[in-house]
Amino acid sequence: MSARERLVRALREHALVIGEVTLTSGRKAQYYVDAKRAILLPDAFAALGELVAEQARACGATAVGGVPVSAIPVACASLAAGYPGKAFIVRKERKEHGLQRWIEGPLPAEGERVLIVEDVVTTGGSTIEAVERVREEGLEVVGVVSVLDRLAGGGEAISAALDGAPYLSLTTIDDVYPDRPDR
């Protein structure tokens, strides 16, 4: 079974929650994909790592990162799969103490090529904020990878914000929940 097939299977079995929920965007939905419930299990983490590391190499990225908490396991999975770059975290707010950085972890150098990662994309808002923040910090965004795209317009919004860099979703809600009521 391919890494992508293993990831889809794990998302179906462990991450898909049927029932009304409020999404980060404030919208109501009749299902939820809690990707962390799947990707923090050994087989799905290994599959995710293979897929993200492959995309990082394809984009020529030397670092992989995104916003807490959702992107942390995605970025770290690539390291566990042997990706030779580094992982980083993009803060939503600068800390008032310590080093007061926007980017945590091994700091990418000015102009470094980075891949932004996300677990689940709905509107794309937090991912676009991460893209903007790393650009403000002098980094070159060479792509965005999400674990799952809910196909609610977020992928298109991210693509529009990337100035030609690729956006790739490893899976979509069609893969994980093809019989959903809103299809």
Buried (B, 14 or more C-beta within 10 A) or exposed (E): EEBBEBBBBBBBEBBBEEEEBEBEBEEEBEBBBBBBBBBBBEBBBBBBBBBBBBBBBBBEBBBBBBBEEBBBBBBBBBBBBEBEBBBBBBBEEEEEEEEEBBBBBEBBEEEBBBBBBBBBBBBBBBBBBBBEBBBEBEBBBBBBBBBBBBBBBBBEBBBEBBEEBBBBBBBBBEBBBEEBEEE
